[in-house]
Amino acid sequence: MNTCDVKPRQFHRLVELKPQRRAEVLCEGLTAIAANVQSLTTEISNCGDAARAGGLAFSVAREEAGKFLALLDVYRSPSSTAEVVTRQFRHASKHLSKLIYASTADASIADRSELLQFVNRNRLSHHLDGPMDCDWVFRNELLSRREEDLYVDLVESEGELSWIAPLEVRWQRTQCRSIMLVHSIMDCGLVTPAGLAMLQDVWRDFDARLNSHCSEWARRTAEVLDSCTHDDSDEWFSAARRVVDIWPMPMVEFDMSVIEIPVQELLDERDRRWNDHLAREYGYPYVD
């Protein structure tokens, strides 16, 4: 192979493949991604008190889990247009999309409306937060957390420059539902051409644009698993329960690009809300 010709992050090219070949290629890739997640999970266990090393491995594993889930979602949306499928495959190359996928698996979400709100909230380039909910302007939490875990950076905040560096004490060893979901999907044997075909069959009449409840997502997932060839071991049934409980609906119809929020608008909003608070609490006049 001529390395000069290698082009990384070509996930969108999967849409060009014929269905059988696409399933074969995707199964190969999903298996490799899951193996990488498993390897990183092992590294986390071996880190002991090395908090920084464990945190870095955890961050990469979680993002890889998001990539796995984004790619697999194509097979839970067989009626999607080629344009939607292409966009979905591109999610696997975008940091924010992968982190959103991981975050939704880590959350407990009741229905599509709540899921969409969760996704859109995590797409904001900047937002207000703090003890009063409007004290400071923050960057997108998923992207800033990722970068702050990895790099030393010089940042500007309200006209002031300062250095930020990774914090060793911030990461704490914890179970991550998105990583558990990847392990469980693999343990259930869904990542095979036959497993992908079953996903397509069960989710074929599902319209991801309409509101739906988590009970329906669980029912459809359970129906897929009931069709899988499996042993009767406790391990398989435990993995199946985790998949049913954790896996949210397919998110192929959701836009996961960054929503750009002008910082000045947030500063103006902060001033307005602070003045409203002063007027309510202390009777200070609020002048618009």
N, C-alpha and C positions, 0 to 999 in steps of 0.2 A: 504493500500500500504506500502510495506517495503521500506523505504527511502534509505536503503543501496543498493537496486537494481536499483535505478533510475539512468539513464544515460542521461545527458543533450545533447543538440545539435545533435539529431539523425535524422536530416532532410533527410539525404541520404537514410534512411530506407523507405522513401515514395516510392522509385522505386520498392520495393518488393511487394507493394499492387496491387491488381487487379484494373483495371481502375475505376470502379464504387466506390469502397471503397476509392481509392486514392482521387477522387474528393470530396467525403464526408468529409474525414479527412482534406484535404487541405482547403476546404471552412470553416471548423470550425477554423482552425488555422489562416487563412487570416482574418476572422472576428475578432478574438481575437487580432491580431496584429493591425488591423485598430482601434479597440477600444482603444488600448494602445496609439496609435498615437493621437487619439482624446483627450484622457485624458491628455496626456502630453501637447497638444496644449492649452487645457483649463488652465493647470497649468502655461504655459507661459503667458497667458493673465492676470492671477491673480498675477503675480510676481511684477507688478508695477515697482518700481525703483530698485528692487533687481536684479541687472544685472547678478550677478554670478548665482543665482538660475535660472533665465530665460535662461541663456546660457547653463547650464547643461541640463535643460529640452529640449531645442532646439536640442542639440547635440544627445541626446538619441532618440528623436522623428525622427530626420533625418535618423539615422542609422536604426531604425525600419522600416521606409518607404522604405529604400533600401532593407531590408529583404523581405518585402511584394512584391516588384516589382521583385526581383530575383525569388521567388517562383512562382509567377504568370506567369513568362515568359515561363515556361515549357508548358503551354497550348497555347502558340503562336508558338510552335515548335513541333507539333505532329509527324513529320517525323524523329526526332532526334533519334540517337541510344541510347541504354540503358546506354552506357558509358558516352555519352554527358549529358543525363538527370541526371545521378548520380552526375556528376561534378556540374551541375547546382544547384541541391538541396544542395550540399555542400557549394555553395556560401552563402547560408543563415546563415552559421555558421562562416563565415570569416569576420572580421572587414573590411578589405580592399575591398572585393567584395561588401559588403553592401554600403560602402561609395562611391564606384565608381558608383553603380546603382543610388544612390541619386544624385550624381554630374551630371550624364548624363541627368537626368530629369530636373535639374536646369539649364542646358546649352541650347543654341539654336544651333542645329546641322543640317546641310543640307543633308548629305548623309552618307552612310556606311563608306566610306573612311575617312571622317572627324571624324566620331564616333570612328573608330578603333584607329586613331591617338590620340584622346582625352583619350581613355581608356589606351593605352600603355604609354602615358605621365604620367598618374596617377599611373602606376604600378612601376615606377622607385624607387629603394630604396634610391637613392641620386641623386641630380642634382645641377647644377650651377645656381646662380641667383645673382641679385644685380643691382646697377645702370648701370654697364657695362655689365650686363647679365652673368658675370663670376667672380664676386668678392668673393663670398663665396660658400661653399658646404653646401647644406641643405638636411635634411632627407626627406623622402616621406611626402609631405605636408598633405595629408589626415590623415595618421596615426599619424604624430607628432602633428597635430592640435587636434586630438581626445585625445591623452594622455596629452597634455599640458593643455587642458581644465579641466582635471580630477585630475591630480597628480602633486605633487612636485617631482622633479627628479634631480639626479646628472648626468650631461652629460659631455662628453669629446668632445672638438672641437679643432682640430689641435694641440693636445697635452696638451691643457689646460682644467682643470676641473672647472665647474661652476654649480650653482644651478639654476633651472628654476622653476617658480611657476605659477599657473593659474592667468591670468590677468582679473580682473573684468571689465575693461573698453573695452575689445576687442569685446565683443558681442554687437550687436545692433539689436533691434527689427526689423525684416524684414519678408516679405512673402517668403516662401520656396516652390518652384514649386513641388518638390518631395512630400512634405507633402500634398500640395493641390491636387496632382494627386491621392494619396491614398484616400483622402476624396471623390474626384469626382468619382473614380471607384466604390466605395461603394455606393454613391448616385445614380449611374446609374444602380445598381442592377446586376453587372457582376459577383459578387462573390456568385454564386449559381451553382449547378451541370449543370443546363441548360445554364447558362452564360458561364461556362468553355467550354461546348460542342460547343457553337457558336464561341468562340475564336478559338478552334481547327479547325472547319470547314472553317472559313474564311482565316486562316493563313496556311492551310495544304499544299498548293503548293508554299509557300514562301521559298526560299533558302537563309538562313542567311549567307551563304558563298559567295554569289555574291553581287556585288555593287547594291545599291538601293537608291532611293531618298526619302526625307521626305514626299513628296507629295503622294507616294505610301503607306507609313506607315499611313498617315492620312486617305487615302481612305479606307484602310482595316479596320482601327479602326472605321470609320464612318459606314461601312457596318455591323460590329458587333452590333453597337449601334442601327442601324435601325431595327435590328431583335429583339431587347429587348422589352419586354412588359413594358410600362411606361405610366405615366399620361402626360398630356400636360402642366404641370406647367412650369413657367419660370425657377424655380430652377433646374428642370431636364435638360432642354435644356442648361442652363448655365454650369452645371456639364459636360454634353456631349461635349460641345465646348472645355472645358478645357482638357478633356481626349484626344480629337482629336488633339489639338494643342500641348500638352506637351509630350505625350507618344512616345518615340522613338521606333525603331525597336527592335525585340527580340535579345538579345545578347548571346544566348546560345553557339554560336561557338567561343566566345571570351575567351581567357585565361585571368584570372584576378589575377593570382598569382604574387607575387613580382618579379620584374626583378632586380637581384642583380647587382649593379654597384660598382666596387671597388673604394674606395675613392681616392686611389693614382692615378688612371687613371684620375679622375676629377681634382686633384691638378696639374698633369702634363698638362692637357688640359688648365687649368686656366693660368699657366705660359706661355704656348705657345701663347694663345690668347692675354695675356697682352703684351708680347714682340712684337707680330704683331702690336698691337695698338701703342706702342711706336715707332716702325719703321715707321708706316704710318704717325703719327702725328708730330714726332720730328726728324725723320731720324736716330734714334738710330739703330745700326746694330743688326739684329736678327741672333743669332747663334743657329742652330738646334743641 
